[in-house]
Amino acid sequence: MKAALIGLPQSGKSTLFTSVTGLAVDPYAPPEPRTGVVHVPDPRLAYLTELYNPKKITEATIEFVDVPGCSLDDSNGQDSWRRLLPVVRQADLLVIVVRAFENASVPTYKNRIDAQADFLAMWEEMIFADLDTVTTRIERLEKALKKPTKTHDLEKKEHALLVKCREALESGSPLSETLSNEDDRKQLSSFGFLTETPVLCVVNVSDDQAGDEIVYDLPHVEACVSLSASIEAEIAMLDEGDRAEFLQDLGLGSPARDRLIRECYQACGLISFLTMGVDEVRAWPINSGSTAVQASGKIHTDIAQGFIRAETVAFDDLVASKDMKGAKAAGKVRKEGKNYIVADGDILNILSSA
């Protein structure tokens, strides 16, 4: 999955990118999108690794994209935002970073520090971007519908759906609430509408608030996470051995980046099923609500085609039983069919004719 970090200038977005990915920012580099891949923290893998001492450990990953901040207060900034839209539209999740920290050496946007107003400014730009795309497409369809073509019926259906989308956007409603069924979403999937994409908000607070839970009542967000990007960036640059002491001095139990990464994972509707053995212990990302046969397809399409059944045990049941032998003795290992809905943390052993 891909998460795009977007925000206004001086929000601390690039500092957050550093804290999440561990990649330092070059202050002299041109303002271009940067990418970094991170592992999704999953302590369950550590337990399975202790059991099997595998040759390989594979964690779920997220690709973060740091999209340059653009001022929405002038035409140059608005033009820059439009040029970056194709990058933003490719994301599976939009992470809007807003400023709530005081720092006299960092200029403010519009001479204010107002996290809620900054979020709403970004949200309005997303609405406008989608509305512009919808309006342009409607105009082209209306011209095309004046002439008889082989695709007339399909274009007529698309036109009606886009008119519905335009009405929703003009009223300020996101397309995630408008495109309510799978057929409609598939029909318009190529547009990459921003307001159809899940949104998570990061409130970048002052260093002295790093351990506080500050949550704003923001519309249309999957989650709201507060953290100090500057503190998290410092943590990311420390050696593993020095991090625990630094966190303790700050009164923090663990880096907020770990919580943010997990929140991003969940905001996209993802869960992990696990596989284990001496060759590999692995977390496999799947959509919440996936069936056992769909999960097996993540391993290999041939396995899904030859699916027979899945031997399944919940991770907590495995821990309670110490190991797989104990879980079987306790009757915790189940045989599930292809329509079984996989739960987060399920350990699967797929039996297949492939």
C-alpha positions as CSV (number, residue, x, y, z in Angstrom):
1,M,0.0,0.0,0.0
2,K,1.0,3.6,-0.6
3,A,0.4,6.5,1.8
4,A,0.9,10.1,0.7
5,L,1.9,12.7,3.2
6,I,0.4,16.0,2.3
7,G,0.1,19.3,4.1
8,L,0.7,23.1,4.0
9,P,4.2,24.6,4.2
10,Q,5.9,24.4,7.6
11,S,3.6,21.8,8.9
12,G,6.5,19.5,9.6
13,K,5.5,17.0,7.0
14,S,9.0,16.3,5.7
15,T,10.3,16.0,9.3
16,L,7.5,13.4,9.8
17,F,8.7,11.6,6.7
18,T,12.2,11.4,8.2
19,S,10.8,10.1,11.5
20,V,8.8,7.4,9.8
21,T,11.3,6.2,7.2
22,G,14.6,7.1,8.8
23,L,15.6,8.9,5.6
24,A,17.2,12.3,6.2
25,V,16.0,15.4,4.3
26,D,18.4,17.2,2.0
27,P,17.6,20.9,2.5
28,Y,19.1,21.7,-0.9
29,A,17.2,19.1,-2.9
30,P,14.6,20.3,-5.3
31,P,11.0,20.1,-4.0
32,E,10.1,16.7,-5.6
33,P,8.1,13.8,-4.1
34,R,10.3,11.4,-2.1
35,T,9.5,7.8,-1.2
36,G,10.5,5.4,1.5
37,V,9.3,1.9,2.5
38,V,8.8,1.0,6.1
39,H,7.9,-2.2,8.0
40,V,4.6,-2.4,9.8
41,P,5.5,-3.1,13.5
42,D,4.1,-6.5,14.5
43,P,5.4,-8.0,17.8
44,R,3.7,-11.3,16.9
45,L,6.4,-12.0,14.5
46,A,9.0,-11.9,17.3
47,Y,7.2,-14.7,19.1
48,L,7.0,-16.9,16.1
49,T,10.6,-16.2,15.4
50,E,11.5,-17.5,18.8
51,L,9.6,-20.7,18.1
52,Y,11.1,-21.5,14.7
53,N,14.3,-19.5,14.3
54,P,13.5,-19.1,10.6
55,K,15.9,-18.4,7.8
56,K,13.8,-15.4,6.8
57,I,11.4,-12.9,8.5
58,T,9.1,-10.9,6.2
59,E,7.0,-8.1,7.6
60,A,4.2,-6.2,6.0
61,T,5.3,-2.9,4.5
62,I,3.9,0.5,3.6
63,E,5.4,2.9,1.1
64,F,5.3,6.5,2.2
65,V,5.5,9.4,-0.3
66,D,6.5,12.8,1.0
67,V,4.6,15.3,-1.3
68,P,6.1,18.8,-1.3
69,G,4.0,21.3,0.7
70,C,2.2,23.9,-1.4
71,S,0.9,27.3,-0.3
72,L,-2.8,27.5,-1.2
73,D,-2.7,31.3,-0.7
74,D,-1.2,32.2,-4.1
75,S,-1.4,31.1,-7.7
76,N,2.1,29.6,-7.8
77,G,1.4,27.4,-4.9
78,Q,-2.0,26.3,-6.4
79,D,-0.3,25.5,-9.7
80,S,2.3,23.4,-7.8
81,W,-0.5,21.5,-6.0
82,R,-2.2,20.7,-9.3
83,R,1.1,19.4,-10.8
84,L,1.5,17.1,-7.9
85,L,-2.1,15.8,-8.0
86,P,-1.2,12.7,-10.3
87,V,1.2,11.6,-7.5
88,V,-1.4,12.1,-4.8
89,R,-4.1,10.3,-6.7
90,Q,-2.0,7.1,-6.8
91,A,-2.0,6.8,-3.0
92,D,-4.2,4.3,-1.1
93,L,-4.2,6.6,1.9
94,L,-3.9,10.4,2.4
95,V,-2.1,11.5,5.5
96,I,-2.8,15.2,6.1
97,V,-0.2,16.7,8.4
98,V,-1.2,19.9,10.3
99,R,0.8,22.2,12.5
100,A,0.0,22.6,16.2
101,F,3.5,23.4,17.4
102,E,5.0,26.8,18.5
103,N,8.4,27.6,17.1
104,A,9.5,31.2,16.6
105,S,12.2,30.1,14.1
106,V,9.7,28.4,11.8
107,P,7.4,30.8,9.8
108,T,3.7,30.2,10.2
109,Y,1.2,29.8,7.4
110,K,-1.1,32.8,7.1
111,N,0.4,34.1,10.3
112,R,-1.5,31.5,12.3
113,I,-1.2,28.2,14.1
114,D,-4.6,26.6,13.7
115,A,-4.5,22.8,13.1
116,Q,-8.2,22.5,12.4
117,A,-8.3,25.4,9.9
118,D,-5.3,23.9,8.1
119,F,-7.0,20.6,7.9
120,L,-10.1,22.1,6.4
121,A,-8.1,24.1,3.9
122,M,-6.5,20.9,2.6
123,W,-9.9,19.2,2.6
124,E,-11.4,21.9,0.6
125,E,-8.6,21.6,-2.0
126,M,-9.3,17.9,-2.3
127,I,-13.0,18.7,-2.9
128,F,-12.1,21.3,-5.5
129,A,-9.7,18.9,-7.3
130,D,-12.3,16.2,-7.5
131,L,-15.0,18.7,-8.6
132,D,-12.7,20.0,-11.4
133,T,-12.1,16.5,-12.6
134,V,-15.8,15.6,-12.5
135,T,-16.9,18.8,-14.2
136,T,-14.4,18.4,-17.0
137,R,-15.5,14.8,-17.7
138,I,-19.2,15.8,-17.6
139,E,-18.6,18.5,-20.2
140,R,-16.8,16.0,-22.5
141,L,-19.5,13.4,-22.1
142,E,-22.2,15.9,-22.9
143,K,-20.5,16.6,-26.2
144,A,-20.1,12.9,-26.9
145,L,-23.7,12.1,-26.1
146,K,-24.9,14.3,-28.9
147,K,-23.6,11.8,-31.4
148,P,-24.6,8.2,-31.7
149,T,-21.8,5.8,-30.8
150,K,-21.3,2.2,-29.8
151,T,-20.5,3.3,-26.3
152,H,-23.5,5.6,-26.0
153,D,-25.3,3.6,-23.2
154,L,-22.1,3.3,-21.1
155,E,-21.4,7.0,-21.5
156,K,-25.0,7.9,-20.5
157,K,-24.6,5.8,-17.4
158,E,-21.3,7.4,-16.5
159,H,-22.8,10.8,-17.1
160,A,-25.6,10.2,-14.7
161,L,-23.2,8.9,-12.0
162,L,-20.9,11.9,-12.4
163,V,-23.8,14.3,-12.1
164,K,-24.6,12.7,-8.8
165,C,-20.9,13.1,-7.8
166,R,-20.9,16.7,-8.8
167,E,-23.9,17.4,-6.6
168,A,-22.3,15.7,-3.7
169,L,-19.0,17.6,-4.1
170,E,-20.8,20.9,-4.5
171,S,-22.5,20.3,-1.1
172,G,-19.1,19.4,0.5
173,S,-19.7,15.7,0.7
174,P,-16.8,13.3,-0.1
175,L,-17.2,10.8,-2.9
176,S,-16.5,8.0,-0.4
177,E,-20.0,8.6,0.9
178,T,-21.5,9.0,-2.6
179,L,-20.0,5.9,-4.5
180,S,-21.7,3.5,-2.2
181,N,-21.5,0.3,-4.2
182,E,-18.7,-1.7,-5.8
183,D,-20.0,-1.3,-9.4
184,D,-20.0,2.5,-9.1
185,R,-16.5,2.6,-7.6
186,K,-15.2,0.3,-10.3
187,Q,-16.7,2.4,-13.1
188,L,-14.9,5.6,-11.8
189,S,-11.8,4.0,-10.4
190,S,-9.5,5.4,-13.1
191,F,-10.1,9.0,-11.9
192,G,-8.3,8.4,-8.5
193,F,-10.7,10.7,-6.7
194,L,-9.1,12.2,-3.6
195,T,-12.2,12.3,-1.5
196,E,-12.8,8.6,-2.1
197,T,-9.4,7.8,-0.6
198,P,-9.2,7.1,3.2
199,V,-7.8,10.1,5.1
200,L,-5.8,10.1,8.3
201,C,-4.8,13.3,10.1
202,V,-1.5,13.8,12.0
203,V,-1.4,16.7,14.4
204,N,2.2,17.8,14.8
205,V,2.5,19.1,18.3
206,S,5.3,20.9,20.3
207,D,8.0,18.8,21.8
208,D,6.7,19.3,25.4
209,Q,3.4,17.8,24.2
210,A,5.0,14.7,22.7
211,G,3.4,12.4,25.2
212,D,0.0,14.0,25.2
213,E,-3.0,12.6,23.4
214,I,-4.4,15.5,21.5
215,V,-7.4,14.7,19.2
216,Y,-9.3,17.1,17.1
217,D,-12.9,16.6,16.0
218,L,-12.2,16.5,12.3
219,P,-14.7,15.4,9.6
220,H,-14.1,12.6,7.2
221,V,-11.0,11.1,8.8
222,E,-10.3,7.4,9.7
223,A,-8.1,8.4,12.6
224,C,-6.3,11.4,14.2
225,V,-2.8,10.9,15.6
226,S,-0.9,13.5,17.6
227,L,2.9,13.4,17.8
228,S,5.9,15.6,17.7
229,A,7.6,15.1,14.4
230,S,10.9,16.7,15.5
231,I,11.1,14.3,18.5
232,E,10.2,11.3,16.4
233,A,12.9,12.3,13.9
234,E,15.5,12.4,16.7
235,I,14.4,9.0,17.8
236,A,14.7,7.6,14.3
237,M,18.3,8.8,14.0
238,L,19.4,7.2,17.3
239,D,21.0,3.8,17.5
240,E,18.7,1.1,18.8
241,G,20.6,0.8,22.1
242,D,20.1,4.6,22.8
243,R,16.4,4.8,22.0
244,A,15.0,3.2,25.2
245,E,16.8,5.7,27.4
246,F,15.8,8.6,25.2
247,L,12.1,7.5,25.3
248,Q,12.3,7.1,29.1
249,D,13.7,10.6,29.6
250,L,10.7,11.9,27.6
251,G,8.2,9.8,29.4
252,L,7.3,7.9,26.3
253,G,6.6,4.2,26.2
254,S,7.4,3.7,22.5
255,P,7.9,5.8,19.4
256,A,4.7,7.4,18.1
257,R,5.9,6.4,14.6
258,D,5.0,2.8,15.3
259,R,1.5,3.8,16.3
260,L,1.2,6.0,13.2
261,I,2.3,3.2,10.9
262,R,-0.2,0.8,12.5
263,E,-3.0,3.4,12.2
264,C,-2.2,3.9,8.5
265,Y,-2.4,0.1,8.0
266,Q,-5.8,-0.1,9.7
267,A,-7.1,3.1,8.0
268,C,-6.7,1.3,4.6
269,G,-8.8,-1.6,6.0
270,L,-5.8,-4.0,6.1
271,I,-5.2,-6.8,8.5
272,S,-2.4,-9.4,8.6
273,F,-2.6,-13.2,8.6
274,L,0.6,-15.1,9.5
275,T,2.5,-18.1,8.2
276,M,5.3,-19.8,10.1
277,G,8.0,-22.4,9.6
278,V,11.8,-22.9,9.6
279,D,12.1,-21.3,6.2
280,E,10.1,-18.2,6.9
281,V,7.9,-16.4,9.4
282,R,5.7,-13.8,7.5
283,A,2.9,-11.3,7.9
284,W,0.7,-11.1,4.8
285,P,-1.5,-8.0,4.3
286,I,-5.1,-8.6,3.2
287,N,-8.3,-6.6,3.2
288,S,-10.4,-7.0,6.3
289,G,-13.2,-9.4,5.5
290,S,-11.1,-11.5,3.1
291,T,-11.9,-15.2,2.8
292,A,-9.5,-18.0,3.3
293,V,-9.2,-18.6,-0.4
294,Q,-8.6,-14.9,-1.1
295,A,-5.9,-15.0,1.6
296,S,-4.3,-18.0,0.0
297,G,-4.2,-16.1,-3.3
298,K,-1.8,-13.6,-1.7
299,I,0.7,-16.4,-1.3
300,H,0.3,-17.7,-4.8
301,T,-2.6,-17.7,-7.3
302,D,-2.0,-21.5,-7.9
303,I,-2.6,-22.2,-4.3
304,A,-5.9,-20.4,-4.4
305,Q,-7.0,-22.3,-7.5
306,G,-6.2,-25.6,-5.8
307,F,-7.4,-24.6,-2.4
308,I,-8.6,-27.5,-0.3
309,R,-8.8,-26.2,3.3
310,A,-6.9,-24.0,5.8
311,E,-5.6,-25.2,9.1
312,T,-6.1,-22.2,11.3
313,V,-5.2,-21.1,14.8
314,A,-5.6,-17.7,16.4
315,F,-2.3,-16.2,17.5
316,D,-3.5,-15.7,21.1
317,D,-4.5,-19.4,21.2
318,L,-1.0,-20.4,20.0
319,V,0.6,-18.3,22.7
320,A,-1.7,-19.7,25.4
321,S,-0.8,-23.2,24.2
322,K,3.0,-22.4,23.9
323,D,3.3,-23.9,20.4
324,M,1.5,-25.6,17.6
325,K,1.7,-29.0,19.2
326,G,0.1,-27.6,22.3
327,A,-2.6,-25.8,20.3
328,K,-3.5,-29.0,18.5
329,A,-3.7,-30.9,21.8
330,A,-6.0,-28.1,23.2
331,G,-8.3,-28.4,20.2
332,K,-7.5,-24.8,19.1
333,V,-6.4,-25.7,15.5
334,R,-9.4,-25.6,13.2
335,K,-10.0,-26.8,9.6
336,E,-11.7,-24.0,7.7
337,G,-13.1,-23.9,4.2
338,K,-12.6,-21.4,1.4
339,N,-15.4,-19.0,2.7
340,Y,-13.9,-18.7,6.2
341,I,-13.4,-15.0,7.0
342,V,-9.8,-14.5,8.1
343,A,-9.3,-12.6,11.4
344,D,-6.3,-10.4,12.1
345,G,-3.5,-12.6,13.5
346,D,-4.8,-15.9,12.2
347,I,-2.0,-18.3,11.5
348,L,-2.8,-20.2,8.4
349,N,-1.5,-23.4,6.9
350,I,-3.1,-23.7,3.4
351,L,-3.6,-27.2,2.0
352,S,-3.8,-27.1,-1.8
353,S,-3.7,-29.4,-4.7
354,A,-1.4,-27.1,-6.5
